[in-house]
Structures are given as structure tokens and as C-alpha cells.
Amino acid sequence: MTNKKEIQDCPHCKSELLPWMPPTATSWGENLQFVCFNDECSYYVRGWKHMWDQYNVKSSYRHRFDPLTGETGPLPVWSESALKDRITL
């Protein structure tokens, strides 16, 4: 039996996390995740500079929460619109 965790707002900007379904055949699995898609979120905004400065890569990340495990972490993105088509409202 899986212990579901309570969905909270983004800890970086307090925006509501939106339900997001990972693409099939990825390491994310097929469990619904919750992601901050606020383009003004400080975590996302700072991520662009961090990824460029540290890895010379034009990408960023968004805050992600897995309600089944309680795990949080970055969801890598390569553009402002990346992965938004997977939001399930």
C-alpha cells in the first residue's frame, strides 16, 4: 500500500503545483507528479544561470513533487514551454 503525501505549494514561490504526467517510457514512471510551472519562480529563474555557469548548458529546472513517495527535486527543462503540454488539469 502506498502512503500518499499531502500536496503543498512551491517552497520557492508559493505558487500552486500543477498536476503533471511524465512522458511514457521514461525513468519518471507513470505516476502523476506535481510541478511548479510559474515562469517567475526564483528556483526556475536562478536555474538558467546556474546550469550555464556550472555545466555550460542552456537549461533550467522546475520544482517537482511526487505525492506517492513525498520526494521533491528538480524537473529539467530546456525552454519556457518545455513539458507544459503534459499538465493535466
C-alpha positions as CSV (number, residue, x, y, z in Angstrom):
1,M,0.0,0.0,0.0
2,T,1.4,3.4,-1.0
3,N,1.4,6.2,1.5
4,K,0.2,9.4,-0.3
5,K,1.8,12.6,0.8
6,E,-0.1,16.0,1.0
7,I,0.5,18.2,-1.9
8,Q,1.9,21.6,-1.0
9,D,2.6,24.8,-2.8
10,C,6.0,25.5,-4.3
11,P,8.5,26.2,-1.5
12,H,10.3,28.8,-3.7
13,C,7.5,31.0,-4.8
14,K,4.4,29.7,-3.0
15,S,2.6,29.0,-6.4
16,E,0.2,26.1,-6.7
17,L,1.9,23.0,-8.0
18,L,0.1,21.7,-11.1
19,P,-0.5,18.0,-11.9
20,W,1.9,16.8,-14.5
21,M,2.1,13.4,-16.2
22,P,5.6,12.2,-17.2
23,P,6.0,11.1,-20.8
24,T,5.8,7.3,-21.2
25,A,8.9,5.2,-21.4
26,T,10.9,7.5,-19.2
27,S,12.6,6.9,-15.8
28,W,9.9,9.1,-14.2
29,G,7.5,6.2,-14.3
30,E,3.8,6.6,-14.9
31,N,2.8,8.3,-11.6
32,L,1.3,11.8,-11.6
33,Q,3.8,14.4,-10.3
34,F,3.1,18.0,-9.2
35,V,5.3,20.7,-10.7
36,C,5.7,24.5,-10.3
37,F,5.2,26.0,-13.8
38,N,5.4,29.6,-12.6
39,D,7.8,31.2,-15.0
40,E,8.7,33.8,-12.4
41,C,9.6,31.3,-9.7
42,S,13.0,32.1,-8.2
43,Y,14.1,28.4,-8.4
44,Y,13.3,28.3,-12.2
45,V,14.8,31.8,-12.9
46,R,18.0,31.1,-11.0
47,G,18.3,27.7,-12.7
48,W,19.2,29.2,-16.1
49,K,22.3,30.9,-14.7
50,H,23.3,28.0,-12.5
51,M,23.1,25.5,-15.3
52,W,25.0,27.8,-17.7
53,D,27.7,28.7,-15.1
54,Q,28.2,25.2,-13.8
55,Y,27.6,23.0,-16.9
56,N,27.6,25.4,-19.9
57,V,24.1,24.1,-20.8
58,K,21.2,26.3,-21.8
59,S,18.6,24.7,-19.5
60,S,16.9,25.2,-16.1
61,Y,14.7,23.2,-13.8
62,R,11.3,23.4,-12.1
63,H,10.3,22.3,-8.6
64,R,8.8,18.8,-8.7
65,F,6.9,16.8,-6.0
66,D,5.9,13.1,-6.1
67,P,2.8,12.6,-3.9
68,L,3.3,8.8,-3.7
69,T,6.8,9.0,-2.2
70,G,7.0,12.6,-0.9
71,E,10.2,13.1,-2.9
72,T,10.9,16.6,-4.2
73,G,13.5,17.7,-6.7
74,P,14.3,19.4,-10.0
75,L,12.5,18.7,-13.2
76,P,14.9,19.6,-16.0
77,V,13.6,21.9,-18.8
78,W,15.2,23.3,-21.9
79,S,12.7,26.1,-22.6
80,E,9.9,28.1,-21.0
81,S,7.3,25.9,-22.7
82,A,9.1,22.6,-22.2
83,L,6.8,19.9,-20.6
84,K,3.9,22.2,-20.2
85,D,1.9,20.1,-22.7
86,R,2.0,17.4,-20.0
87,I,0.0,19.4,-17.4
88,T,-3.2,17.5,-16.6
89,L,-5.9,19.8,-15.2
